[in-house]
Amino acid sequence: MKKKVLVLLYPGCIEYEIKAALELLANQCEIHVTAPVKGTLPGSTGLLYQINMSFEEALKEHFDCLLVPGGDPGSVVENQALSQLLKNASQSGSVIGAVCAGPLLLAIAGILKGRQQTNAAYYPDEMAHVWEGSQFIREQVVIDQNIVTALPEAHIDFAAETGWLMGVFEHESQKARWQEYYKGIHQRDWSLSGVVRD
């Protein structure tokens, strides 16, 4: 049976930050998309996403991995169903990946207490307390047990580390090759590019 991945979208999210992770996981996992309500949600690029379950509906299922993009999460910072989704996933040991401002939603849910994390979130002073109990690390990607947090410029490494925790790679060397390929750090064989002739 395929593992199940839940993508958490919301108005104002920047979905490219989790796209590399989705490309990697989609080969071996079943992908589901949730948002505050079912229906169509426009992404930051104008692409329209078909949301097949609300946060409330997603609470009824178990997912092996949750992906949380950044952007402007202001519209969902008080969403109790979203916080409960994250708490449930944390308690069950699911892999949770959050990029840029996405870790703010994890902090609000209380699942970063006692954990190391990185983030690029902007928030008002009155929200600073949500980070209490977590340790901010000045790194592009931070892995703490089942939680991966990352800065937006590290979306490829974020994808690789999330994929590693999900068992997509058999060996560390395979993960490294994947990262190098998508970063362009490899010896491209240009003879394989161009016109295809019989």
SEDRENTI-192386 format. One record per residue (C-alpha): residue number from 1; chain; x, y, z. Coordinates in steps of 0.5 Angstrom, whole numbers, m for minus. Each point is the difference from the previous one (the first is absolute). Layout:
BEGIN
@nr: NUM | kette: A | x: X | y: Y | z: Z
...
//
This chain:
BEGIN
@nr: 1 | kette: A | x: 0 | y: 0 | z: 0
@nr: 2 | kette: A | x: 3 | y: 7 | z: m2
@nr: 3 | kette: A | x: 1 | y: 5 | z: 6
@nr: 4 | kette: A | x: m4 | y: 6 | z: 0
@nr: 5 | kette: A | x: 2 | y: 7 | z: m1
@nr: 6 | kette: A | x: m4 | y: 6 | z: 2
@nr: 7 | kette: A | x: 1 | y: 7 | z: m3
@nr: 8 | kette: A | x: m3 | y: 5 | z: 4
@nr: 9 | kette: A | x: m1 | y: 7 | z: m4
@nr: 10 | kette: A | x: m3 | y: 6 | z: 2
@nr: 11 | kette: A | x: m2 | y: 7 | z: m3
@nr: 12 | kette: A | x: 7 | y: 4 | z: 0
@nr: 13 | kette: A | x: 4 | y: m6 | z: 0
@nr: 14 | kette: A | x: 6 | y: m1 | z: m5
@nr: 15 | kette: A | x: 0 | y: m7 | z: m3
@nr: 16 | kette: A | x: 6 | y: 0 | z: m3
@nr: 17 | kette: A | x: 4 | y: m1 | z: 6
@nr: 18 | kette: A | x: m3 | y: m7 | z: 1
@nr: 19 | kette: A | x: 0 | y: m2 | z: m8
@nr: 20 | kette: A | x: 7 | y: m4 | z: 0
@nr: 21 | kette: A | x: m3 | y: m4 | z: 6
@nr: 22 | kette: A | x: m6 | y: m2 | z: m4
@nr: 23 | kette: A | x: 3 | y: m2 | z: m6
@nr: 24 | kette: A | x: 5 | y: m4 | z: 4
@nr: 25 | kette: A | x: m6 | y: m3 | z: 4
@nr: 26 | kette: A | x: m5 | y: m1 | z: m5
@nr: 27 | kette: A | x: 4 | y: m6 | z: m3
@nr: 28 | kette: A | x: m1 | y: m4 | z: 6
@nr: 29 | kette: A | x: m6 | y: 3 | z: 4
@nr: 30 | kette: A | x: m7 | y: 2 | z: m1
@nr: 31 | kette: A | x: m1 | y: 7 | z: 0
@nr: 32 | kette: A | x: m6 | y: 4 | z: 4
@nr: 33 | kette: A | x: m1 | y: 7 | z: 0
@nr: 34 | kette: A | x: m4 | y: 4 | z: 6
@nr: 35 | kette: A | x: m1 | y: 7 | z: 1
@nr: 36 | kette: A | x: m5 | y: 4 | z: 5
@nr: 37 | kette: A | x: m6 | y: m2 | z: m5
@nr: 38 | kette: A | x: m1 | y: m5 | z: m6
@nr: 39 | kette: A | x: 0 | y: 3 | z: m7
@nr: 40 | kette: A | x: 4 | y: 4 | z: m4
@nr: 41 | kette: A | x: 6 | y: 4 | z: 3
@nr: 42 | kette: A | x: 5 | y: 5 | z: m4
@nr: 43 | kette: A | x: 7 | y: m1 | z: 1
@nr: 44 | kette: A | x: 5 | y: 6 | z: 0
@nr: 45 | kette: A | x: 2 | y: m2 | z: m7
@nr: 46 | kette: A | x: m8 | y: 1 | z: m2
@nr: 47 | kette: A | x: 0 | y: m8 | z: m1
@nr: 48 | kette: A | x: m7 | y: m3 | z: 3
@nr: 49 | kette: A | x: 1 | y: m5 | z: 4
@nr: 50 | kette: A | x: m6 | y: m5 | z: 1
@nr: 51 | kette: A | x: m1 | y: m1 | z: 8
@nr: 52 | kette: A | x: m3 | y: m7 | z: 1
@nr: 53 | kette: A | x: m1 | y: 1 | z: 8
@nr: 54 | kette: A | x: 0 | y: 5 | z: 5
@nr: 55 | kette: A | x: 4 | y: 0 | z: 6
@nr: 56 | kette: A | x: m6 | y: m2 | z: 4
@nr: 57 | kette: A | x: m1 | y: m6 | z: m5
@nr: 58 | kette: A | x: 8 | y: m2 | z: 0
@nr: 59 | kette: A | x: m1 | y: m1 | z: 8
@nr: 60 | kette: A | x: m3 | y: m6 | z: m1
@nr: 61 | kette: A | x: 6 | y: m4 | z: m4
@nr: 62 | kette: A | x: 7 | y: m1 | z: 2
@nr: 63 | kette: A | x: 5 | y: 2 | z: m5
@nr: 64 | kette: A | x: 8 | y: m2 | z: 0
@nr: 65 | kette: A | x: 2 | y: 7 | z: m2
@nr: 66 | kette: A | x: m2 | y: 7 | z: 1
@nr: 67 | kette: A | x: 3 | y: 6 | z: m5
@nr: 68 | kette: A | x: m1 | y: 7 | z: 2
@nr: 69 | kette: A | x: 2 | y: 6 | z: m4
@nr: 70 | kette: A | x: 1 | y: 7 | z: 2
@nr: 71 | kette: A | x: m2 | y: 6 | z: m3
@nr: 72 | kette: A | x: m5 | y: 4 | z: 4
@nr: 73 | kette: A | x: m4 | y: m5 | z: 5
@nr: 74 | kette: A | x: m4 | y: 6 | z: 4
@nr: 75 | kette: A | x: m6 | y: m3 | z: m3
@nr: 76 | kette: A | x: 1 | y: m7 | z: 4
@nr: 77 | kette: A | x: 4 | y: 2 | z: 6
@nr: 78 | kette: A | x: m7 | y: m1 | z: 4
@nr: 79 | kette: A | x: m2 | y: m6 | z: m3
@nr: 80 | kette: A | x: m1 | y: m5 | z: 5
@nr: 81 | kette: A | x: m1 | y: m6 | z: m5
@nr: 82 | kette: A | x: 6 | y: 2 | z: m3
@nr: 83 | kette: A | x: 4 | y: 0 | z: 7
@nr: 84 | kette: A | x: m3 | y: m7 | z: 2
@nr: 85 | kette: A | x: 2 | y: m3 | z: m7
@nr: 86 | kette: A | x: 7 | y: 2 | z: 2
@nr: 87 | kette: A | x: m1 | y: m2 | z: 7
@nr: 88 | kette: A | x: m3 | y: m7 | z: m3
@nr: 89 | kette: A | x: 6 | y: m1 | z: m5
@nr: 90 | kette: A | x: 5 | y: 2 | z: 5
@nr: 91 | kette: A | x: m3 | y: m5 | z: 6
@nr: 92 | kette: A | x: 0 | y: m6 | z: m5
@nr: 93 | kette: A | x: 7 | y: 1 | z: m3
@nr: 94 | kette: A | x: m2 | y: 3 | z: m7
@nr: 95 | kette: A | x: 6 | y: 3 | z: m4
@nr: 96 | kette: A | x: m2 | y: 8 | z: 1
@nr: 97 | kette: A | x: 4 | y: 5 | z: m5
@nr: 98 | kette: A | x: m1 | y: 7 | z: 0
@nr: 99 | kette: A | x: 3 | y: 6 | z: m4
@nr: 100 | kette: A | x: 1 | y: 7 | z: 1
@nr: 101 | kette: A | x: m6 | y: 3 | z: 4
@nr: 102 | kette: A | x: m3 | y: m7 | z: 1
@nr: 103 | kette: A | x: 4 | y: m2 | z: 6
@nr: 104 | kette: A | x: m4 | y: 6 | z: 3
@nr: 105 | kette: A | x: m6 | y: m5 | z: 0
@nr: 106 | kette: A | x: 4 | y: m6 | z: 3
@nr: 107 | kette: A | x: 2 | y: 5 | z: 6
@nr: 108 | kette: A | x: m8 | y: 2 | z: 1
@nr: 109 | kette: A | x: m2 | y: m7 | z: 0
@nr: 110 | kette: A | x: 5 | y: m1 | z: 5
@nr: 111 | kette: A | x: 4 | y: m5 | z: m3
@nr: 112 | kette: A | x: 7 | y: 3 | z: 0
@nr: 113 | kette: A | x: 1 | y: 0 | z: 7
@nr: 114 | kette: A | x: 6 | y: m3 | z: 2
@nr: 115 | kette: A | x: 2 | y: 0 | z: m7
@nr: 116 | kette: A | x: 5 | y: 3 | z: m5
@nr: 117 | kette: A | x: m2 | y: 4 | z: m6
@nr: 118 | kette: A | x: 1 | y: 5 | z: m5
@nr: 119 | kette: A | x: m5 | y: 5 | z: m3
@nr: 120 | kette: A | x: m1 | y: 6 | z: m4
@nr: 121 | kette: A | x: m6 | y: 3 | z: 3
@nr: 122 | kette: A | x: m2 | y: 7 | z: 1
@nr: 123 | kette: A | x: m5 | y: 1 | z: 6
@nr: 124 | kette: A | x: m2 | y: 5 | z: 5
@nr: 125 | kette: A | x: 3 | y: 1 | z: 7
@nr: 126 | kette: A | x: m6 | y: m3 | z: 3
@nr: 127 | kette: A | x: 1 | y: m6 | z: m3
@nr: 128 | kette: A | x: 7 | y: m1 | z: 2
@nr: 129 | kette: A | x: m2 | y: m5 | z: 6
@nr: 130 | kette: A | x: m2 | y: m6 | z: m5
@nr: 131 | kette: A | x: 7 | y: m1 | z: m1
@nr: 132 | kette: A | x: 2 | y: m1 | z: 7
@nr: 133 | kette: A | x: 3 | y: m7 | z: 2
@nr: 134 | kette: A | x: 3 | y: m1 | z: m7
@nr: 135 | kette: A | x: 7 | y: 2 | z: m2
@nr: 136 | kette: A | x: 1 | y: 4 | z: m6
@nr: 137 | kette: A | x: 6 | y: m3 | z: m5
@nr: 138 | kette: A | x: 3 | y: 5 | z: m5
@nr: 139 | kette: A | x: 0 | y: m5 | z: m5
@nr: 140 | kette: A | x: m3 | y: m1 | z: m7
@nr: 141 | kette: A | x: m3 | y: m7 | z: 2
@nr: 142 | kette: A | x: m1 | y: m3 | z: 7
@nr: 143 | kette: A | x: m2 | y: m7 | z: 1
@nr: 144 | kette: A | x: m3 | y: m2 | z: 7
@nr: 145 | kette: A | x: m2 | y: m7 | z: 1
@nr: 146 | kette: A | x: m7 | y: 0 | z: m5
@nr: 147 | kette: A | x: 0 | y: 8 | z: m1
@nr: 148 | kette: A | x: 4 | y: 3 | z: m6
@nr: 149 | kette: A | x: 0 | y: 8 | z: 0
@nr: 150 | kette: A | x: 3 | y: 4 | z: m5
@nr: 151 | kette: A | x: 1 | y: 7 | z: m4
@nr: 152 | kette: A | x: m3 | y: 1 | z: m6
@nr: 153 | kette: A | x: 7 | y: 0 | z: m4
@nr: 154 | kette: A | x: 1 | y: m7 | z: 3
@nr: 155 | kette: A | x: m6 | y: m3 | z: m4
@nr: 156 | kette: A | x: 4 | y: m6 | z: m3
@nr: 157 | kette: A | x: 4 | y: m2 | z: 6
@nr: 158 | kette: A | x: m7 | y: 0 | z: 4
@nr: 159 | kette: A | x: m3 | y: m4 | z: m5
@nr: 160 | kette: A | x: 6 | y: m5 | z: 0
@nr: 161 | kette: A | x: 0 | y: 0 | z: 8
@nr: 162 | kette: A | x: m8 | y: m1 | z: 0
@nr: 163 | kette: A | x: 1 | y: m6 | z: m5
@nr: 164 | kette: A | x: 6 | y: m3 | z: 4
@nr: 165 | kette: A | x: m5 | y: 0 | z: 6
@nr: 166 | kette: A | x: m5 | y: m3 | z: m4
@nr: 167 | kette: A | x: 4 | y: m6 | z: m3
@nr: 168 | kette: A | x: 0 | y: 3 | z: m7
@nr: 169 | kette: A | x: 8 | y: m1 | z: m1
@nr: 170 | kette: A | x: 3 | y: m7 | z: 2
@nr: 171 | kette: A | x: 7 | y: 3 | z: 1
@nr: 172 | kette: A | x: 3 | y: 7 | z: 2
@nr: 173 | kette: A | x: 4 | y: 0 | z: m7
@nr: 174 | kette: A | x: m7 | y: m1 | z: m3
@nr: 175 | kette: A | x: m2 | y: 6 | z: 3
@nr: 176 | kette: A | x: 6 | y: 4 | z: m1
@nr: 177 | kette: A | x: 0 | y: m1 | z: m7
@nr: 178 | kette: A | x: m8 | y: 2 | z: m1
@nr: 179 | kette: A | x: 2 | y: 7 | z: 4
@nr: 180 | kette: A | x: 6 | y: 1 | z: m5
@nr: 181 | kette: A | x: m4 | y: m1 | z: m6
@nr: 182 | kette: A | x: m5 | y: 5 | z: 2
@nr: 183 | kette: A | x: 5 | y: 5 | z: 2
@nr: 184 | kette: A | x: 4 | y: m1 | z: m6
@nr: 185 | kette: A | x: 6 | y: m3 | z: 3
@nr: 186 | kette: A | x: 2 | y: m5 | z: m4
@nr: 187 | kette: A | x: 3 | y: m2 | z: m7
@nr: 188 | kette: A | x: m5 | y: 1 | z: m5
@nr: 189 | kette: A | x: 0 | y: m4 | z: m6
@nr: 190 | kette: A | x: m1 | y: 5 | z: m5
@nr: 191 | kette: A | x: 0 | y: m5 | z: m6
@nr: 192 | kette: A | x: m7 | y: m3 | z: 3
@nr: 193 | kette: A | x: m3 | y: 7 | z: m1
@nr: 194 | kette: A | x: m3 | y: 3 | z: m7
@nr: 195 | kette: A | x: m3 | y: m3 | z: m6
@nr: 196 | kette: A | x: m2 | y: m8 | z: 1
@nr: 197 | kette: A | x: 2 | y: m3 | z: m7
@nr: 198 | kette: A | x: m1 | y: m7 | z: m2
//
